[in-house]
Amino acid sequence: MVNHSACYDPSQAPVWRISRCCVTAEEETGHDRGPSRELAHLPESPCCALATPIAISWPGPHDLAMDDVEIRPAREDDAAGIADVYLASFAATYAFPRAHSDADTRRWIAEVLLASREVWVARATAEGPIVAMMALTDEMVDQLYVAPGWTAHGIGSRLIGLAQSRRPNGLDLYTFQVNRGARRFYERHGFVEVASSDGSENEERQPDVHYAWRPAAADSMR
């Protein structure tokens, strides 16, 4: 994922590879490995340094029931909240840096992700902050992130269930091998590892895993 701030020049935009899904502690948060193998058209600029961890906090679930967490299609004005969740979840989950700056990531979300994916958000009540996001392509869970402090409350499970209902013929996704929580989460939801790599083809250069969910195959194993 990416974004280009002051040095962004649309006329110079090359092709970019995007980041992976990241689910964390509940085994449900973000889905991270930088490989959603989709490509985004934003420039790779030398004036954009590697991203640094950010400090963003959300009110915790406290006494909220999960029915109070609203899941709905994302709107254009959700871009900032989506970026907050993505950046904070990645920083809380991985020791390695993202491939692109915070500013680049925010611009990519606003200008590319929302325009080219089916994006859903979870909000803590209708007027509350965005606490999770998911982006789907026709065949993939492209992004899935839950804000720190909001994992292990069923939000990731609701989102992945939504993805499966929206794509009943099957889904693929990638996550980083080091994210054992995400791997357990996807496996609990019927995804099966079909391949792994040394990370040479993703931007972060981190070993990743390709998962697939095929409902017909899952049913035949029951």
Secondary structure by P-SEA (a helix, b strand, c coil): cbbbccccccccccbbbbbbbbbcccccccccccccccccccccccccccccbbbbbcccccccccccbbbbbbcccaaaaaaaaaaaaaaacccccccccaaaaaaaaacccccccbbbbbccccccccccbbbbccccccbbbbcccccccaaaaaaaaaaaaaccccccccccccaaaaaaaaaaacccccccccccccccccbbbbbbbbaaaaaaac
